[in-house]
Amino acid sequence: MQTAVRQRIDIPQKPYSESLCSDEWSPTIPFHGTQEEWWEHFHQIEKGQFYPISDVHQRIAQWMDEQK
């Protein structure tokens, strides 16, 4: 019985900040970042547009009505 041999593929690791905006993103290639880079990334997300929960419920109800 033969066993499959996995070949290791050496993928050059880019800093997280460089791979974040890359057009060559692939879900099969992990990206790494420092804790500071992750926190900066989370803070950038938090600065984005958020909807109050009442607006979210209203939008969902409107969408459900449109689906009927």
NORLIN-V33380 format. One record per residue. N is the residue number from 0. SS is DSSP state (alpha for helix, beta for strand, coil for the rest). BURIAL is 1 if it has 16 or more other ideal C-beta (glycine too) atoms within 10 Angstrom, else 0. D_CENTER is the distance of its C-alpha to the mean C-alpha in Angstrom with 1 decimal. Layout:
<<N	SS	BURIAL	D_CENTER> <N	SS	BURIAL	D_CENTER>>
//
This chain:
<<0	coil	0	40.6> <1	coil	0	38.1> <2	coil	0	34.8> <3	coil	0	31.8> <4	coil	0	31.0> <5	coil	0	27.4> <6	coil	0	27.2> <7	coil	0	25.0> <8	coil	0	23.1> <9	coil	0	22.8> <10	coil	0	19.7> <11	coil	0	20.0> <12	coil	0	17.5> <13	coil	0	16.3> <14	beta	0	15.7> <15	alpha	1	12.1> <16	alpha	0	13.1> <17	alpha	0	14.3> <18	alpha	1	11.5> <19	alpha	0	9.0> <20	coil	0	11.1> <21	coil	0	12.4> <22	coil	0	13.4> <23	coil	0	13.8> <24	coil	0	10.3> <25	coil	0	10.9> <26	coil	0	9.3> <27	coil	0	12.7> <28	coil	0	12.5> <29	coil	0	11.1> <30	coil	1	10.6> <31	beta	0	12.5> <32	coil	1	13.1> <33	coil	0	15.9> <34	alpha	0	16.0> <35	alpha	0	16.9> <36	alpha	0	14.0> <37	alpha	0	11.5> <38	alpha	0	13.9> <39	alpha	0	14.1> <40	alpha	0	10.4> <41	alpha	0	10.9> <42	alpha	0	14.1> <43	alpha	0	12.9> <44	alpha	0	10.8> <45	alpha	0	14.0> <46	coil	0	16.1> <47	coil	0	14.8> <48	coil	0	16.8> <49	coil	0	17.3> <50	coil	0	19.9> <51	coil	0	22.6> <52	alpha	0	22.7> <53	alpha	0	26.0> <54	alpha	0	24.4> <55	alpha	0	21.7> <56	alpha	0	24.5> <57	alpha	0	26.5> <58	alpha	0	23.9> <59	alpha	0	23.4> <60	alpha	0	27.1> <61	alpha	0	27.6> <62	alpha	0	25.1> <63	alpha	0	27.0> <64	alpha	0	30.3> <65	alpha	0	29.2> <66	alpha	0	28.4> <67	coil	0	32.0>>
//
